Amino acid sequence: MRGRGRLLIILGVILGLVAAGGVLYVMMQGAQPPPTAPPPEVAVPTTQILVAIQNIPRASEILADSVEFRDWPANNVPPDVIADEAELIGKVVKTDIFQGQPIVRAMLTEIVVGSEAAFAIPEGKVAVAFPITRFSSVGYGIEAGDHVDVLLSARFIDREEEKQSARETIDFRVEVMERLAAADVESASFDLPIFEAKARPVTQLVVQNAGVLKVGAWATPTPPPAEEGEEAPPAPLSVPPDMVILVVSQQDALVLKYARENNFILDLALRAAGDEAPVTAEAVTLEYMVRRFKISFPPQLQYYLDTVPPVEEFVPEKPEFPQETSIKTAPLEFVSPEGGATP
């Protein structure tokens, strides 16, 4: 009897726990908030604008079947967009227009004649040819669509020192000849030192953010096709380009022309993609190099090191003007007029 009563007590406790758990579960389910309905969609206001429904190449005339009206978000309409089809049909596009692109007035022109290069030049700019080498063109890494800065190096000589050098070269020779003749010297031959003014180099950033329109010549002549029975001419060898076409302002075009015709050294610095911000750069001179890098002046010695330049199979391109020393020698020959010769 006693064991049976204990079993009934245990079963009663288990049933009580199960009943309490069920009540707790029902209470938790009732505490959860009912599901909310999704918020209604807010309609974005739109307006109709003219959009290209096919690619329209540069210098092409816009036809009625190449554009159509489409809804466009009102808060994202490009400025100066065209909303009247009569204003668009028959015009010529100045740039390539791609399918789905809105058409604005800046893309259009009424001029239907002109070269392909002229259509590619932005309004207010001009295109100029710029000679390049593998060093001045970032190893021929510049391509159409890039933006570059133009670096210029020049050498300056003081005008007064230049005149003094000329006087020493001519007047001193005449004086030496007169003294040799007065001393009854029949002939003499020796080298005279000529002291020249040392040029002062400077490097400067002159043109910023010039657009690269094309690399190489705009038109390359093609050989005529071979006639029947003749062997086709061999394909021309690939040669690196010798020029780039830059898009600059009219004033910068004059700067480049002046620098090129006066034998300045010009190099191109390639900008990062999308970087068109103006910069401020200080001209680089000897004083700048010493000041910035705190170069120590070497002591003046009574001897020097005789160096031999290395022998290279390939001689790299050099600047147009050589680096000259400040002292030269020139031969002077003197024969007395009494000997029948003239100085």
C-alpha atoms as a printed R data frame, in Angstrom:
    type eleno elety resid chain resno       x      y        z
1   ATOM     1    CA   MET     A     1   0.000  0.000    0.000
2   ATOM     2    CA   ARG     A     2   2.758  2.322    0.908
3   ATOM     3    CA   GLY     A     3   4.540  1.824   -2.481
4   ATOM     4    CA   ARG     A     4   1.345  2.257   -4.389
5   ATOM     5    CA   GLY     A     5   0.653  5.585   -2.697
6   ATOM     6    CA   ARG     A     6   4.133  6.828   -3.523
7   ATOM     7    CA   LEU     A     7   3.632  5.998   -7.206
8   ATOM     8    CA   LEU     A     8   0.386  7.926   -7.288
9   ATOM     9    CA   ILE     A     9   2.115 10.947   -5.771
10  ATOM    10    CA   ILE     A    10   4.858 10.870   -8.442
11  ATOM    11    CA   LEU     A    11   2.313 10.609  -11.255
12  ATOM    12    CA   GLY     A    12   0.403 13.527   -9.797
13  ATOM    13    CA   VAL     A    13   3.531 15.689   -9.734
14  ATOM    14    CA   ILE     A    14   4.346 14.857  -13.380
15  ATOM    15    CA   LEU     A    15   0.813 15.669  -14.526
16  ATOM    16    CA   GLY     A    16   0.988 18.956  -12.653
17  ATOM    17    CA   LEU     A    17   4.245 19.949  -14.353
18  ATOM    18    CA   VAL     A    18   2.840 19.104  -17.790
19  ATOM    19    CA   ALA     A    19  -0.266 21.180  -17.126
20  ATOM    20    CA   ALA     A    20   1.841 24.135  -15.925
21  ATOM    21    CA   GLY     A    21   4.026 23.957  -19.052
22  ATOM    22    CA   GLY     A    22   0.976 23.998  -21.300
23  ATOM    23    CA   VAL     A    23  -0.424 27.027  -19.567
24  ATOM    24    CA   LEU     A    24   2.907 28.830  -19.850
25  ATOM    25    CA   TYR     A    25   3.150 28.059  -23.598
26  ATOM    26    CA   VAL     A    26  -0.371 29.402  -24.213
27  ATOM    27    CA   MET     A    27   0.462 32.584  -22.314
28  ATOM    28    CA   MET     A    28   3.684 33.125  -24.364
29  ATOM    29    CA   GLN     A    29   1.874 32.656  -27.650
30  ATOM    30    CA   GLY     A    30  -0.690 35.213  -26.645
31  ATOM    31    CA   ALA     A    31   2.032 37.753  -25.706
32  ATOM    32    CA   GLN     A    32   3.486 37.950  -29.260
33  ATOM    33    CA   PRO     A    33   2.256 40.981  -31.279
34  ATOM    34    CA   PRO     A    34   0.164 40.207  -34.306
35  ATOM    35    CA   PRO     A    35   1.967 40.447  -37.668
36  ATOM    36    CA   THR     A    36   1.901 43.942  -39.230
37  ATOM    37    CA   ALA     A    37   1.070 44.627  -42.850
38  ATOM    38    CA   PRO     A    38   3.956 45.916  -45.088
39  ATOM    39    CA   PRO     A    39   3.988 49.693  -45.623
40  ATOM    40    CA   PRO     A    40   2.379 50.826  -48.839
41  ATOM    41    CA   GLU     A    41   4.799 51.613  -51.696
42  ATOM    42    CA   VAL     A    42   5.358 55.314  -52.342
43  ATOM    43    CA   ALA     A    43   5.136 56.157  -56.019
44  ATOM    44    CA   VAL     A    44   8.241 57.966  -57.369
45  ATOM    45    CA   PRO     A    45   7.247 60.971  -59.491
46  ATOM    46    CA   THR     A    46   8.465 60.682  -63.063
47  ATOM    47    CA   THR     A    47   8.615 62.835  -66.171
48  ATOM    48    CA   GLN     A    48   9.010 61.952  -69.831
49  ATOM    49    CA   ILE     A    49  12.271 62.725  -71.623
50  ATOM    50    CA   LEU     A    50  13.797 61.688  -74.942
51  ATOM    51    CA   VAL     A    51  16.156 58.695  -74.676
52  ATOM    52    CA   ALA     A    52  18.211 56.943  -77.361
53  ATOM    53    CA   ILE     A    53  16.805 53.490  -78.119
54  ATOM    54    CA   GLN     A    54  19.912 52.496  -80.096
55  ATOM    55    CA   ASN     A    55  23.578 53.519  -80.262
56  ATOM    56    CA   ILE     A    56  24.089 56.757  -82.216
57  ATOM    57    CA   PRO     A    57  27.696 57.206  -83.460
58  ATOM    58    CA   ARG     A    58  29.424 60.560  -83.307
59  ATOM    59    CA   ALA     A    59  28.773 62.870  -86.310
60  ATOM    60    CA   SER     A    60  25.541 60.980  -87.137
61  ATOM    61    CA   GLU     A    61  22.158 62.585  -87.785
62  ATOM    62    CA   ILE     A    62  19.405 61.787  -85.295
63  ATOM    63    CA   LEU     A    63  16.418 60.071  -86.927
64  ATOM    64    CA   ALA     A    64  12.899 59.661  -85.584
65  ATOM    65    CA   ASP     A    65  13.258 55.897  -85.087
66  ATOM    66    CA   SER     A    66  16.431 56.233  -82.976
67  ATOM    67    CA   VAL     A    67  14.805 57.997  -79.990
68  ATOM    68    CA   GLU     A    68  11.624 57.696  -77.945
69  ATOM    69    CA   PHE     A    69   9.956 59.153  -74.851
70  ATOM    70    CA   ARG     A    70  10.484 57.258  -71.604
71  ATOM    71    CA   ASP     A    71   9.551 57.845  -67.992
72  ATOM    72    CA   TRP     A    72  12.486 59.137  -65.954
73  ATOM    73    CA   PRO     A    73  12.673 59.891  -62.192
74  ATOM    74    CA   ALA     A    74  11.811 63.574  -61.821
75  ATOM    75    CA   ASN     A    75  14.491 64.113  -59.186
76  ATOM    76    CA   ASN     A    76  17.224 62.687  -61.437
77  ATOM    77    CA   VAL     A    77  16.573 64.412  -64.763
78  ATOM    78    CA   PRO     A    78  19.858 65.633  -66.356
79  ATOM    79    CA   PRO     A    79  20.141 69.399  -66.804
80  ATOM    80    CA   ASP     A    80  19.389 70.845  -70.233
81  ATOM    81    CA   VAL     A    81  17.556 67.661  -71.261
82  ATOM    82    CA   ILE     A    82  15.470 67.751  -74.419
83  ATOM    83    CA   ALA     A    83  11.733 67.138  -74.060
84  ATOM    84    CA   ASP     A    84  10.587 68.248  -77.534
85  ATOM    85    CA   GLU     A    85  11.130 65.788  -80.383
86  ATOM    86    CA   ALA     A    86  10.977 68.572  -82.979
87  ATOM    87    CA   GLU     A    87  14.061 70.131  -81.370
88  ATOM    88    CA   LEU     A    88  16.012 66.896  -81.772
89  ATOM    89    CA   ILE     A    89  15.225 65.285  -85.134
90  ATOM    90    CA   GLY     A    90  17.733 66.207  -87.864
91  ATOM    91    CA   LYS     A    91  20.463 67.399  -85.508
92  ATOM    92    CA   VAL     A    92  24.003 65.941  -85.543
93  ATOM    93    CA   VAL     A    93  25.553 64.450  -82.417
94  ATOM    94    CA   LYS     A    94  29.013 65.605  -81.320
95  ATOM    95    CA   THR     A    95  29.729 62.561  -79.148
96  ATOM    96    CA   ASP     A    96  28.790 58.897  -79.149
97  ATOM    97    CA   ILE     A    97  25.346 58.344  -77.587
98  ATOM    98    CA   PHE     A    98  24.571 54.895  -76.189
99  ATOM    99    CA   GLN     A    99  21.288 53.041  -75.969
100 ATOM   100    CA   GLY     A   100  19.186 54.166  -72.990
101 ATOM   101    CA   GLN     A   101  21.131 57.415  -72.530
102 ATOM   102    CA   PRO     A   102  19.175 60.676  -72.136
103 ATOM   103    CA   ILE     A   103  19.936 63.284  -74.803
104 ATOM   104    CA   VAL     A   104  20.936 66.796  -73.726
105 ATOM   105    CA   ARG     A   105  21.573 69.893  -75.833
106 ATOM   106    CA   ALA     A   106  25.340 69.816  -75.259
107 ATOM   107    CA   MET     A   107  25.506 66.624  -77.351
108 ATOM   108    CA   LEU     A   108  24.044 68.257  -80.471
109 ATOM   109    CA   THR     A   109  25.234 70.490  -83.271
110 ATOM   110    CA   GLU     A   110  23.781 71.741  -86.525
111 ATOM   111    CA   ILE     A   111  27.100 71.438  -88.356
112 ATOM   112    CA   VAL     A   112  27.059 68.437  -90.656
113 ATOM   113    CA   VAL     A   113  30.550 68.880  -92.151
114 ATOM   114    CA   GLY     A   114  33.940 68.499  -90.544
115 ATOM   115    CA   SER     A   115  36.525 65.849  -89.760
116 ATOM   116    CA   GLU     A   116  36.109 63.101  -87.217
117 ATOM   117    CA   ALA     A   117  38.823 64.718  -85.110
118 ATOM   118    CA   ALA     A   118  36.984 68.049  -85.048
119 ATOM   119    CA   PHE     A   119  33.831 66.422  -83.692
120 ATOM   120    CA   ALA     A   120  35.840 64.838  -80.866
121 ATOM   121    CA   ILE     A   121  37.157 68.182  -79.540
122 ATOM   122    CA   PRO     A   122  35.137 69.679  -76.662
123 ATOM   123    CA   GLU     A   123  33.773 73.173  -77.211
124 ATOM   124    CA   GLY     A   124  36.243 75.888  -76.208
125 ATOM   125    CA   LYS     A   125  39.293 73.617  -76.636
126 ATOM   126    CA   VAL     A   126  41.761 72.928  -79.435
127 ATOM   127    CA   ALA     A   127  43.782 69.862  -80.389
128 ATOM   128    CA   VAL     A   128  47.560 70.029  -80.844
129 ATOM   129    CA   ALA     A   129  50.153 67.420  -81.786
130 ATOM   130    CA   PHE     A   130  52.796 66.759  -79.146
131 ATOM   131    CA   PRO     A   131  56.020 64.849  -79.966
132 ATOM   132    CA   ILE     A   132  56.864 61.979  -77.626
133 ATOM   133    CA   THR     A   133  59.630 59.489  -76.909
134 ATOM   134    CA   ARG     A   134  59.494 56.419  -74.712
135 ATOM   135    CA   PHE     A   135  60.764 58.502  -71.786
136 ATOM   136    CA   SER     A   136  58.506 61.516  -72.243
137 ATOM   137    CA   SER     A   137  55.374 59.354  -72.695
138 ATOM   138    CA   VAL     A   138  55.630 57.154  -69.579
139 ATOM   139    CA   GLY     A   139  57.094 54.314  -71.614
140 ATOM   140    CA   TYR     A   140  54.354 54.602  -74.285
141 ATOM   141    CA   GLY     A   141  51.800 53.832  -71.582
142 ATOM   142    CA   ILE     A   142  49.565 56.818  -72.427
143 ATOM   143    CA   GLU     A   143  46.320 56.049  -74.259
144 ATOM   144    CA   ALA     A   144  43.382 57.985  -75.648
145 ATOM   145    CA   GLY     A   145  41.103 59.218  -72.882
146 ATOM   146    CA   ASP     A   146  43.895 59.742  -70.353
147 ATOM   147    CA   HIS     A   147  44.736 63.089  -68.762
148 ATOM   148    CA   VAL     A   148  48.322 64.303  -68.490
149 ATOM   149    CA   ASP     A   149  50.380 67.178  -67.115
150 ATOM   150    CA   VAL     A   150  53.188 68.748  -69.166
151 ATOM   151    CA   LEU     A   151  56.579 69.208  -67.482
152 ATOM   152    CA   LEU     A   152  59.107 71.678  -68.917
153 ATOM   153    CA   SER     A   153  62.853 72.015  -68.377
154 ATOM   154    CA   ALA     A   154  64.779 75.124  -69.446
155 ATOM   155    CA   ARG     A   155  68.253 76.626  -69.033
156 ATOM   156    CA   PHE     A   156  68.829 80.315  -68.361
157 ATOM   157    CA   ILE     A   157  71.993 82.360  -68.939
158 ATOM   158    CA   ASP     A   158  72.547 85.895  -67.638
159 ATOM   159    CA   ARG     A   159  72.721 88.311  -70.559
160 ATOM   160    CA   GLU     A   160  75.611 90.374  -69.139
161 ATOM   161    CA   GLU     A   161  77.739 87.280  -68.542
162 ATOM   162    CA   GLU     A   162  77.029 86.155  -72.089
163 ATOM   163    CA   LYS     A   163  78.316 89.484  -73.462
164 ATOM   164    CA   GLN     A   164  81.383 89.320  -71.223
165 ATOM   165    CA   SER     A   165  82.145 85.833  -72.487
166 ATOM   166    CA   ALA     A   166  81.960 87.056  -76.108
167 ATOM   167    CA   ARG     A   167  84.332 89.982  -75.364
168 ATOM   168    CA   GLU     A   168  86.847 87.652  -73.794
169 ATOM   169    CA   THR     A   169  86.686 85.288  -76.738
170 ATOM   170    CA   ILE     A   170  87.282 87.866  -79.508
171 ATOM   171    CA   ASP     A   171  89.027 90.856  -77.933
172 ATOM   172    CA   PHE     A   172  91.494 88.765  -75.969
173 ATOM   173    CA   ARG     A   173  92.553 86.860  -79.093
174 ATOM   174    CA   VAL     A   174  93.210 90.109  -80.964
175 ATOM   175    CA   GLU     A   175  95.269 91.445  -78.054
176 ATOM   176    CA   VAL     A   176  97.369 88.257  -77.904
177 ATOM   177    CA   MET     A   177  98.084 88.443  -81.631
178 ATOM   178    CA   GLU     A   178  99.162 92.064  -81.381
179 ATOM   179    CA   ARG     A   179 101.535 91.290  -78.517
180 ATOM   180    CA   LEU     A   180 103.053 88.336  -80.349
181 ATOM   181    CA   ALA     A   181 103.624 90.490  -83.438
182 ATOM   182    CA   ALA     A   182 105.224 93.258  -81.354
183 ATOM   183    CA   ALA     A   183 107.570 90.702  -79.779
184 ATOM   184    CA   ASP     A   184 108.745 89.521  -83.245
185 ATOM   185    CA   VAL     A   185 107.286 86.040  -82.718
186 ATOM   186    CA   GLU     A   186 107.069 84.359  -86.074
187 ATOM   187    CA   SER     A   187 104.484 81.691  -85.199
188 ATOM   188    CA   ALA     A   188 102.732 80.162  -82.208
189 ATOM   189    CA   SER     A   189 100.034 77.585  -81.564
190 ATOM   190    CA   PHE     A   190  98.373 76.953  -78.191
191 ATOM   191    CA   ASP     A   191  94.975 76.569  -76.539
192 ATOM   192    CA   LEU     A   192  93.311 79.467  -74.793
193 ATOM   193    CA   PRO     A   193  90.747 78.973  -72.031
194 ATOM   194    CA   ILE     A   194  87.311 80.336  -72.780
195 ATOM   195    CA   PHE     A   195  85.214 81.023  -69.707
196 ATOM   196    CA   GLU     A   196  81.499 80.718  -70.449
197 ATOM   197    CA   ALA     A   197  78.535 81.506  -68.292
198 ATOM   198    CA   LYS     A   198  77.127 78.348  -66.685
199 ATOM   199    CA   ALA     A   199  73.482 77.806  -67.565
200 ATOM   200    CA   ARG     A   200  71.010 77.555  -64.690
201 ATOM   201    CA   PRO     A   201  68.442 74.774  -65.233
202 ATOM   202    CA   VAL     A   202  64.865 74.844  -63.946
203 ATOM   203    CA   THR     A   203  61.988 72.383  -64.250
204 ATOM   204    CA   GLN     A   204  58.389 73.570  -64.069
205 ATOM   205    CA   LEU     A   205  54.831 72.261  -64.393
206 ATOM   206    CA   VAL     A   206  53.334 74.309  -67.246
207 ATOM   207    CA   VAL     A   207  50.119 72.613  -68.485
208 ATOM   208    CA   GLN     A   208  47.701 70.709  -66.266
209 ATOM   209    CA   ASN     A   209  44.998 68.148  -67.002
210 ATOM   210    CA   ALA     A   210  45.410 68.017  -70.775
211 ATOM   211    CA   GLY     A   211  43.165 65.414  -72.375
212 ATOM   212    CA   VAL     A   212  44.674 62.796  -74.681
213 ATOM   213    CA   LEU     A   213  42.553 62.654  -77.815
214 ATOM   214    CA   LYS     A   214  44.644 60.115  -79.722
215 ATOM   215    CA   VAL     A   215  48.018 58.396  -79.618
216 ATOM   216    CA   GLY     A   216  49.885 58.413  -82.927
217 ATOM   217    CA   ALA     A   217  48.947 59.985  -86.234
218 ATOM   218    CA   TRP     A   218  45.243 60.455  -86.851
219 ATOM   219    CA   ALA     A   219  45.293 58.850  -90.308
220 ATOM   220    CA   THR     A   220  47.727 56.156  -91.389
221 ATOM   221    CA   PRO     A   221  48.057 55.646  -95.167
222 ATOM   222    CA   THR     A   222  47.251 52.111  -96.296
223 ATOM   223    CA   PRO     A   223  49.049 50.491  -99.236
224 ATOM   224    CA   PRO     A   224  46.963 49.825 -102.373
225 ATOM   225    CA   PRO     A   225  45.609 46.269 -102.716
226 ATOM   226    CA   ALA     A   226  47.698 43.858 -104.733
227 ATOM   227    CA   GLU     A   227  46.501 43.150 -108.238
228 ATOM   228    CA   GLU     A   228  45.595 39.675 -109.379
229 ATOM   229    CA   GLY     A   229  48.673 37.514 -109.726
230 ATOM   230    CA   GLU     A   230  50.873 39.805 -107.646
231 ATOM   231    CA   GLU     A   231  52.167 38.889 -104.240
232 ATOM   232    CA   ALA     A   232  50.640 40.913 -101.424
233 ATOM   233    CA   PRO     A   233  53.106 43.335  -99.811
234 ATOM   234    CA   PRO     A   234  54.370 42.301  -96.368
235 ATOM   235    CA   ALA     A   235  52.574 43.738  -93.376
236 ATOM   236    CA   PRO     A   236  54.306 46.869  -92.054
237 ATOM   237    CA   LEU     A   237  56.349 46.464  -88.901
238 ATOM   238    CA   SER     A   238  54.836 47.836  -85.728
239 ATOM   239    CA   VAL     A   239  56.625 51.032  -84.730
240 ATOM   240    CA   PRO     A   240  56.033 53.007  -81.532
241 ATOM   241    CA   PRO     A   241  54.066 56.252  -81.906
242 ATOM   242    CA   ASP     A   242  55.987 59.496  -82.169
243 ATOM   243    CA   MET     A   243  53.178 61.857  -81.123
244 ATOM   244    CA   VAL     A   244  50.035 62.261  -79.082
245 ATOM   245    CA   ILE     A   245  47.113 64.574  -79.806
246 ATOM   246    CA   LEU     A   246  46.356 66.702  -76.736
247 ATOM   247    CA   VAL     A   247  43.200 68.704  -76.036
248 ATOM   248    CA   VAL     A   248  44.094 72.016  -74.362
249 ATOM   249    CA   SER     A   249  43.005 75.638  -74.214
250 ATOM   250    CA   GLN     A   250  44.120 78.070  -76.905
251 ATOM   251    CA   GLN     A   251  46.592 79.680  -74.493
252 ATOM   252    CA   ASP     A   252  48.153 76.365  -73.520
253 ATOM   253    CA   ALA     A   253  48.437 75.498  -77.218
254 ATOM   254    CA   LEU     A   254  50.639 78.598  -77.634
255 ATOM   255    CA   VAL     A   255  52.724 77.559  -74.627
256 ATOM   256    CA   LEU     A   256  53.389 74.135  -76.138
257 ATOM   257    CA   LYS     A   257  54.248 75.606  -79.537
258 ATOM   258    CA   TYR     A   258  56.683 78.142  -78.052
259 ATOM   259    CA   ALA     A   259  58.376 75.488  -75.925
260 ATOM   260    CA   ARG     A   260  58.717 73.053  -78.822
261 ATOM   261    CA   GLU     A   261  60.119 75.616  -81.266
262 ATOM   262    CA   ASN     A   262  62.664 76.898  -78.717
263 ATOM   263    CA   ASN     A   263  64.047 73.453  -77.863
264 ATOM   264    CA   PHE     A   264  62.734 73.152  -74.331
265 ATOM   265    CA   ILE     A   265  62.667 69.642  -72.891
266 ATOM   266    CA   LEU     A   266  59.043 68.512  -72.489
267 ATOM   267    CA   ASP     A   267  57.719 65.420  -70.738
268 ATOM   268    CA   LEU     A   268  54.248 64.099  -69.941
269 ATOM   269    CA   ALA     A   269  53.136 62.970  -66.489
270 ATOM   270    CA   LEU     A   270  50.191 60.543  -66.577
271 ATOM   271    CA   ARG     A   271  47.378 61.314  -64.123
272 ATOM   272    CA   ALA     A   272  45.384 58.701  -62.216
273 ATOM   273    CA   ALA     A   273  42.052 57.724  -63.736
274 ATOM   274    CA   GLY     A   274  39.398 60.287  -62.810
275 ATOM   275    CA   ASP     A   275  41.901 62.746  -61.288
276 ATOM   276    CA   GLU     A   276  41.307 66.144  -62.896
277 ATOM   277    CA   ALA     A   277  41.869 68.396  -59.856
278 ATOM   278    CA   PRO     A   278  44.259 71.354  -60.277
279 ATOM   279    CA   VAL     A   279  47.505 71.228  -58.304
280 ATOM   280    CA   THR     A   280  50.115 73.731  -57.164
281 ATOM   281    CA   ALA     A   281  53.727 72.747  -57.794
282 ATOM   282    CA   GLU     A   282  56.931 74.640  -57.017
283 ATOM   283    CA   ALA     A   283  59.577 75.045  -59.711
284 ATOM   284    CA   VAL     A   284  62.589 72.794  -59.149
285 ATOM   285    CA   THR     A   285  66.029 74.443  -59.215
286 ATOM   286    CA   LEU     A   286  69.398 73.656  -57.658
287 ATOM   287    CA   GLU     A   287  68.479 75.843  -54.688
288 ATOM   288    CA   TYR     A   288  65.217 73.887  -54.261
289 ATOM   289    CA   MET     A   289  67.031 70.539  -54.292
290 ATOM   290    CA   VAL     A   290  69.553 71.713  -51.682
291 ATOM   291    CA   ARG     A   291  66.864 73.260  -49.481
292 ATOM   292    CA   ARG     A   292  64.352 70.418  -49.615
293 ATOM   293    CA   PHE     A   293  66.716 67.473  -49.284
294 ATOM   294    CA   LYS     A   294  69.265 69.297  -47.093
295 ATOM   295    CA   ILE     A   295  72.137 68.353  -49.379
296 ATOM   296    CA   SER     A   296  75.552 68.910  -47.816
297 ATOM   297    CA   PHE     A   297  78.092 70.821  -49.887
298 ATOM   298    CA   PRO     A   298  81.153 68.663  -50.556
299 ATOM   299    CA   PRO     A   299  84.570 70.091  -49.583
300 ATOM   300    CA   GLN     A   300  86.726 71.512  -52.367
301 ATOM   301    CA   LEU     A   301  89.690 69.211  -52.926
302 ATOM   302    CA   GLN     A   302  92.874 69.562  -54.950
303 ATOM   303    CA   TYR     A   303  92.209 66.388  -56.883
304 ATOM   304    CA   TYR     A   304  89.337 64.770  -58.761
305 ATOM   305    CA   LEU     A   305  88.202 61.311  -59.768
306 ATOM   306    CA   ASP     A   306  88.774 60.303  -63.377
307 ATOM   307    CA   THR     A   307  85.731 58.220  -64.310
308 ATOM   308    CA   VAL     A   308  85.173 56.150  -67.435
309 ATOM   309    CA   PRO     A   309  81.585 55.975  -68.704
310 ATOM   310    CA   PRO     A   310  80.191 52.424  -69.012
311 ATOM   311    CA   VAL     A   311  79.925 50.888  -72.448
312 ATOM   312    CA   GLU     A   312  76.284 50.150  -73.265
313 ATOM   313    CA   GLU     A   313  74.883 48.260  -76.202
314 ATOM   314    CA   PHE     A   314  71.913 50.580  -76.355
315 ATOM   315    CA   VAL     A   315  72.381 54.298  -75.884
316 ATOM   316    CA   PRO     A   316  69.272 55.777  -74.193
317 ATOM   317    CA   GLU     A   317  67.614 58.869  -75.517
318 ATOM   318    CA   LYS     A   318  69.120 62.089  -74.219
319 ATOM   319    CA   PRO     A   319  67.803 65.631  -73.744
320 ATOM   320    CA   GLU     A   320  67.998 67.908  -76.737
321 ATOM   321    CA   PHE     A   321  70.468 70.303  -75.125
322 ATOM   322    CA   PRO     A   322  73.731 68.879  -73.695
323 ATOM   323    CA   GLN     A   323  75.063 69.454  -70.209
324 ATOM   324    CA   GLU     A   324  78.114 71.635  -70.903
325 ATOM   325    CA   THR     A   325  80.976 72.655  -68.632
326 ATOM   326    CA   SER     A   326  81.688 76.273  -67.799
327 ATOM   327    CA   ILE     A   327  85.295 76.206  -69.132
328 ATOM   328    CA   LYS     A   328  86.325 75.293  -72.658
329 ATOM   329    CA   THR     A   329  89.478 75.618  -74.710
330 ATOM   330    CA   ALA     A   330  89.834 76.785  -78.278
331 ATOM   331    CA   PRO     A   331  92.956 76.559  -80.481
332 ATOM   332    CA   LEU     A   332  94.798 79.766  -81.391
333 ATOM   333    CA   GLU     A   333  97.316 79.826  -84.221
334 ATOM   334    CA   PHE     A   334  99.457 82.857  -84.985
335 ATOM   335    CA   VAL     A   335 101.755 83.438  -87.958
336 ATOM   336    CA   SER     A   336 103.583 86.722  -88.334
337 ATOM   337    CA   PRO     A   337 102.365 88.862  -91.252
338 ATOM   338    CA   GLU     A   338 105.971 89.269  -92.336
339 ATOM   339    CA   GLY     A   339 106.045 85.582  -93.230
340 ATOM   340    CA   GLY     A   340 103.422 86.194  -95.906
341 ATOM   341    CA   ALA     A   341 100.440 84.787  -93.959
342 ATOM   342    CA   THR     A   342  97.621 86.661  -92.306
343 ATOM   343    CA   PRO     A   343  96.394 86.051  -88.769
